[in-house]
Amino acid sequence: MRRVLCADLFPSRNALVEIPESESKHLTSVLRLGPGDSIQLLDGHGHSAEGKLVFRDKRVFAELTSTPTSDPRLLSLPIHLKMSIIKGEAMEWVVEKAVELGVRSLTPVETEFTVVKIHKKGAEAFQERWQRIADQALKQCGRLDRMEVKPPVTFDALTNPDLLTYWLDETLANEKNSESHLAHALPHSPPPESALLVGPEGGFSPSERNRLLQLTVSGNKAIKRVHLGSLILRAETAALFGISVLVGDHYGKR
């Protein structure tokens, strides 16, 4: 069944649910759906309902044929990705797969080695594009709540984390300390929320690394330095590998 994002699944009694213009164009022009065709509606906040299309005055609505419900199995996990901005399709791929794996939010991070010059087009344009990609992934996989793509931040914003953050430091693998592998460094019970910090192509700059190291050495419990093994991984691979470890840990300790 075709899935559609809409703003509100709880209209007033007997009211129709209006389909946003961007969604209605796709339904009618691309999918060639018409009046009476069945769709599944998602509000992006954890609820879904079945409905049938209704056309009125060049606007598209849905008449609900079921009561909105939620399913905890189809909701995000308390995992947040702090992803250094990487080039083009690789970044978009990370956004898409993060949704499918259950990441709750993604914060793009500008670093010294960031190749993409987001301010040429404007940070908002990139954020909007990544959010659209995330929403398309949500509809494809059947997840019920949106992954929020937050506005890009500078590296300096990471130096005062508000939740436990696992910093993927590829150089840590050279120390041959298996206890610092992400899979071994996780607590006995998963924290209420945690984040994964992934560097850009080429890693963090020396000054950025020094700042992160100062935070971990000073006993900042919010930043934990970990690695994913001895192999050299691309940034996008490391992100999805790390997320998968956190997801597996979450389900394994339920």
C-alpha positions as CSV (number, residue, x, y, z in Angstrom):
1,M,0.0,0.0,0.0
2,R,1.2,3.5,-0.8
3,R,2.4,5.5,2.2
4,V,1.8,9.2,2.6
5,L,3.1,11.7,5.2
6,C,0.5,14.2,6.5
7,A,0.5,16.7,9.3
8,D,-2.5,15.4,11.4
9,L,-4.2,12.1,11.7
10,F,-6.6,13.3,14.3
11,P,-9.0,15.8,12.5
12,S,-12.3,16.9,14.0
13,R,-15.2,14.5,13.8
14,N,-16.0,13.3,10.2
15,A,-13.4,15.7,8.8
16,L,-11.1,14.7,5.9
17,V,-7.3,14.6,6.3
18,E,-5.6,17.0,3.8
19,I,-2.7,15.6,1.8
20,P,0.2,18.0,1.4
21,E,0.7,19.3,-2.1
22,S,4.1,17.7,-2.6
23,E,2.6,14.3,-1.6
24,S,-0.5,14.7,-3.7
25,K,1.4,15.5,-6.8
26,H,3.4,12.3,-6.4
27,L,0.2,10.3,-5.8
28,T,-1.6,11.7,-8.8
29,S,1.2,12.4,-11.4
30,V,3.6,9.6,-10.6
31,L,1.6,6.8,-9.1
32,R,-1.5,7.7,-11.1
33,L,-3.8,7.1,-8.1
34,G,-7.4,8.4,-8.2
35,P,-10.5,8.8,-6.1
36,G,-11.2,5.9,-3.8
37,D,-7.7,4.4,-4.0
38,S,-6.4,3.1,-0.7
39,I,-3.3,4.6,1.0
40,Q,-1.6,4.4,4.4
41,L,-1.2,7.7,6.1
42,L,1.7,8.5,8.5
43,D,1.9,11.6,10.7
44,G,5.6,11.3,11.3
45,H,5.0,11.3,15.1
46,G,4.3,7.6,15.6
47,H,0.8,7.0,14.2
48,S,-0.6,5.5,11.1
49,A,-4.1,4.9,9.6
50,E,-5.7,3.6,6.5
51,G,-7.6,5.9,4.2
52,K,-9.1,6.4,0.7
53,L,-8.3,9.3,-1.6
54,V,-10.9,12.1,-2.0
55,F,-10.6,14.9,-4.6
56,R,-12.2,18.3,-4.0
57,D,-11.5,21.5,-5.9
58,K,-8.1,20.4,-7.1
59,R,-7.1,19.5,-3.6
60,V,-6.5,15.9,-2.4
61,F,-7.7,14.5,0.9
62,A,-8.0,11.2,2.6
63,E,-11.1,9.7,4.3
64,L,-9.9,7.6,7.2
65,T,-11.1,4.0,7.0
66,S,-9.3,3.0,10.2
67,T,-8.5,4.5,13.6
68,P,-5.0,5.9,13.9
69,T,-2.8,3.5,15.8
70,S,0.9,3.1,16.8
71,D,3.3,0.2,17.0
72,P,6.4,0.5,19.2
73,R,8.2,-2.0,16.9
74,L,8.1,0.6,14.1
75,L,9.4,3.6,16.1
76,S,12.9,5.0,16.3
77,L,15.5,4.0,18.9
78,P,17.2,6.5,21.3
79,I,20.2,6.8,19.0
80,H,21.5,10.0,17.5
81,L,24.0,10.3,14.7
82,K,26.5,13.2,14.7
83,M,27.8,12.9,11.1
84,S,30.5,15.0,9.7
85,I,29.4,16.2,6.3
86,I,30.8,14.0,3.5
87,K,30.4,14.3,-0.2
88,G,27.2,14.1,-2.3
89,E,25.7,10.7,-2.6
90,A,27.6,9.2,0.3
91,M,26.0,11.7,2.7
92,E,22.6,11.0,1.2
93,W,23.1,7.3,1.6
94,V,24.0,7.7,5.3
95,V,20.8,9.7,5.8
96,E,18.6,7.1,4.1
97,K,20.2,4.1,5.9
98,A,20.1,5.8,9.3
99,V,16.3,6.1,8.9
100,E,16.0,2.4,8.0
101,L,18.2,1.4,11.0
102,G,16.1,3.4,13.5
103,V,18.2,6.5,14.2
104,R,16.1,9.2,15.9
105,S,18.0,12.3,14.8
106,L,21.0,13.2,12.6
107,T,23.1,16.3,13.1
108,P,25.4,17.2,10.2
109,V,28.8,18.5,11.4
110,E,31.1,20.9,9.6
111,T,34.7,20.2,10.3
112,E,38.1,21.6,9.0
113,F,38.3,18.8,6.5
114,T,34.7,19.1,5.3
115,V,34.9,19.2,1.5
116,V,31.3,20.2,0.9
117,K,30.9,24.0,1.0
118,I,27.3,24.1,2.3
119,H,27.2,27.9,2.7
120,K,27.4,28.4,-1.1
121,K,23.9,27.1,-1.4
122,G,22.9,27.8,2.2
123,A,22.8,25.4,5.1
124,E,19.0,25.4,5.0
125,A,18.9,24.0,1.4
126,F,21.1,21.1,2.4
127,Q,19.1,20.4,5.6
128,E,15.8,20.5,3.6
129,R,17.2,18.1,1.0
130,W,18.5,15.6,3.6
131,Q,15.1,15.8,5.4
132,R,13.3,15.0,2.2
133,I,15.5,12.0,1.7
134,A,14.9,10.9,5.3
135,D,11.1,11.2,4.8
136,Q,11.2,9.2,1.6
137,A,13.2,6.5,3.4
138,L,10.6,6.5,6.2
139,K,7.8,5.8,3.8
140,Q,9.7,3.1,2.1
141,C,10.6,1.2,5.2
142,G,7.3,1.7,7.1
143,R,8.8,3.5,10.1
144,L,6.2,5.6,11.9
145,D,8.2,8.6,13.3
146,R,10.4,10.9,11.3
147,M,14.2,11.1,11.7
148,E,14.9,14.7,12.4
149,V,17.7,16.1,10.3
150,K,18.9,19.0,12.4
151,P,20.6,22.2,11.1
152,P,24.3,21.7,10.4
153,V,26.6,22.7,13.3
154,T,30.3,23.5,13.6
155,F,32.8,21.3,15.3
156,D,32.9,23.6,18.3
157,A,29.2,22.7,19.1
158,L,30.4,19.1,19.8
159,T,32.7,20.1,22.7
160,N,29.9,20.2,25.2
161,P,27.8,17.1,24.5
162,D,24.5,16.7,26.3
163,L,24.4,12.9,26.1
164,L,26.8,10.0,26.0
165,T,28.7,10.2,22.7
166,Y,30.8,7.5,21.2
167,W,33.6,9.0,19.2
168,L,34.7,6.6,16.4
169,D,38.5,7.2,16.5
170,E,40.2,4.9,13.9
171,T,43.6,5.5,15.3
172,L,42.6,3.8,18.6
173,A,42.6,0.4,16.8
174,N,46.4,0.6,16.5
175,E,46.6,0.3,20.3
176,K,45.4,-3.3,20.0
177,N,43.0,-2.8,22.9
178,S,40.0,-4.9,22.3
179,E,38.2,-3.4,25.2
180,S,38.0,-0.1,23.3
181,H,36.1,-1.6,20.4
182,L,32.6,-0.1,20.3
183,A,31.0,-3.6,20.8
184,H,33.0,-4.1,24.1
185,A,32.8,-0.5,25.3
186,L,29.0,-0.4,25.7
187,P,27.5,-0.4,29.2
188,H,25.8,-3.4,30.7
189,S,22.4,-1.7,30.1
190,P,21.9,0.7,27.3
191,P,21.7,4.4,28.3
192,P,18.3,6.2,27.8
193,E,20.0,8.0,24.8
194,S,23.3,7.9,23.1
195,A,25.1,9.4,20.1
196,L,27.6,8.3,17.6
197,L,30.2,10.8,16.3
198,V,31.8,10.1,12.9
199,G,34.5,12.1,11.3
200,P,34.8,13.2,7.7
201,E,36.9,11.9,4.8
202,G,40.4,11.9,6.1
203,G,39.3,12.1,9.8
204,F,39.3,15.0,12.1
205,S,42.0,17.6,11.9
206,P,44.9,17.5,14.4
207,S,43.4,20.5,16.3
208,E,40.0,18.8,16.4
209,R,41.5,15.5,17.5
210,N,43.4,17.3,20.3
211,R,40.2,18.9,21.5
212,L,38.3,15.6,21.6
213,L,41.3,13.9,23.3
214,Q,41.3,16.7,26.0
215,L,37.7,16.1,26.7
216,T,38.1,12.3,27.1
217,V,41.3,12.6,29.2
218,S,39.7,15.2,31.4
219,G,37.1,12.7,32.4
220,N,34.2,14.0,30.4
221,K,31.8,11.1,30.8
222,A,29.8,12.3,27.8
223,I,32.5,11.5,25.3
224,K,33.8,7.9,25.0
225,R,36.6,7.1,22.5
226,V,36.1,3.8,20.7
227,H,37.0,2.1,17.4
228,L,35.5,-0.4,15.0
229,G,38.5,-2.6,14.3
230,S,41.8,-2.5,12.4
231,L,40.4,-2.2,8.9
232,I,40.3,1.3,7.4
233,L,36.6,2.1,6.7
234,R,35.1,4.9,4.6
235,A,33.2,7.5,6.7
236,E,29.8,6.2,5.5
237,T,30.7,2.6,6.2
238,A,31.9,3.5,9.7
239,A,28.6,5.4,10.4
240,L,26.4,2.4,9.4
241,F,28.6,-0.1,11.1
242,G,28.6,1.9,14.4
243,I,24.8,2.4,14.2
244,S,24.3,-1.3,13.7
245,V,26.3,-2.1,16.8
246,L,24.3,0.3,18.9
247,V,21.0,-1.0,17.5
248,G,22.0,-4.6,18.1
249,D,23.1,-3.7,21.7
250,H,19.8,-2.0,22.3
251,Y,17.7,-5.0,21.3
252,G,20.0,-7.5,22.9
253,K,19.6,-5.8,26.3
254,R,15.8,-5.3,26.3
